[in-house]
Amino acid sequence: MDRTNLITAQPFDVRILSNGRDISEKSPIVQVHYHADGSGSRTLRDGSVVAGRWQFLNPQQTQIEVNGPEGTSRWVVVELSDRIYRKVDIDTGVEFLHLPQDR
């Protein structure tokens, strides 16, 4: 199954967890939007939009790499459905919950 449609269907609001604690307020990121062509954008708290790139790292589409102005991060996709996209940073263990905006 190609999981691209689930990631690119709509923008996501972002919640961030570290060691089970919600640290979303400390992050400048409030929204992300992935596009099927591998581009993407993040909307920051100040309203600015930052461009980036993304790609799946394996054929199973369970690992993803995101490139942005601060560098590259690699993630394990823990859950992906039309209701949630949840990923964990391979290096830091920080968890991002992406929730579709229309929900």
C-alpha positions in Angstrom: 0.0 0.0 0.0 1.3 3.4 -0.9 1.1 5.6 2.2 1.9 8.8 0.4 -1.8 9.7 0.0 -2.4 9.5 3.8 0.5 11.9 4.4 -0.3 14.4 1.6 -4.1 14.5 1.7 -4.3 17.6 3.9 -2.3 19.9 6.2 -1.7 18.7 9.8 -1.8 20.5 13.1 1.2 19.5 15.2 1.6 18.2 18.8 5.0 17.3 20.1 5.8 14.9 23.0 9.1 14.4 24.7 9.3 11.6 27.3 5.5 11.6 27.3 5.2 15.3 28.1 3.5 17.7 25.7 6.1 20.3 24.7 4.2 21.7 21.8 4.2 25.3 23.2 8.1 25.3 23.1 8.2 24.5 19.4 7.9 27.2 16.7 6.1 24.6 14.5 2.2 24.7 14.5 1.3 23.1 11.2 2.9 20.9 8.5 1.9 20.1 5.0 3.5 17.4 2.9 3.1 17.3 -0.9 3.3 14.2 -3.1 6.2 15.6 -5.1 8.4 15.5 -2.0 8.1 19.1 -1.1 6.5 20.4 2.1 6.1 23.3 4.3 5.8 24.2 8.0 3.8 27.1 9.4 5.4 28.7 12.4 3.8 30.4 15.4 4.8 33.8 13.9 2.8 33.0 10.7 5.9 32.5 8.5 6.1 29.5 6.3 9.3 27.5 5.9 9.8 25.1 2.9 11.4 21.7 3.2 11.6 18.3 1.5 10.7 14.8 2.6 11.0 11.2 1.4 10.3 7.7 2.6 13.5 5.8 3.4 12.4 2.2 2.9 10.0 0.3 0.6 7.6 -0.4 3.5 7.2 3.4 4.0 7.8 3.1 7.8 10.7 5.5 7.9 10.8 9.0 6.7 13.5 11.7 6.3 12.6 15.4 6.5 15.0 18.1 5.3 14.5 21.7 6.5 16.5 24.8 7.2 17.8 23.4 10.5 19.0 20.2 8.9 17.9 16.6 8.3 15.9 14.4 10.7 14.9 10.8 10.3 11.7 9.3 11.7 9.9 6.0 12.3 6.3 6.2 11.3 4.5 4.7 14.3 0.9 5.2 13.2 -0.6 6.5 9.9 -4.3 6.7 9.1 -6.8 9.3 7.9 -7.1 10.4 11.6 -3.5 10.7 12.7 0.1 10.6 11.5 2.5 9.8 14.3 6.2 9.6 14.0 9.2 9.3 16.4 12.6 10.9 15.7 15.2 8.1 15.4 17.9 10.1 17.1 16.1 11.9 19.9 12.9 9.9 20.6 10.8 13.1 20.3 7.3 12.2 19.0 5.3 14.3 16.6 1.6 13.8 16.4 0.2 15.2 13.2 -3.6 15.7 13.4 -5.6 16.5 10.2 -6.9 20.1 10.4 -10.4 19.2 9.3 -10.9 16.9 12.4 
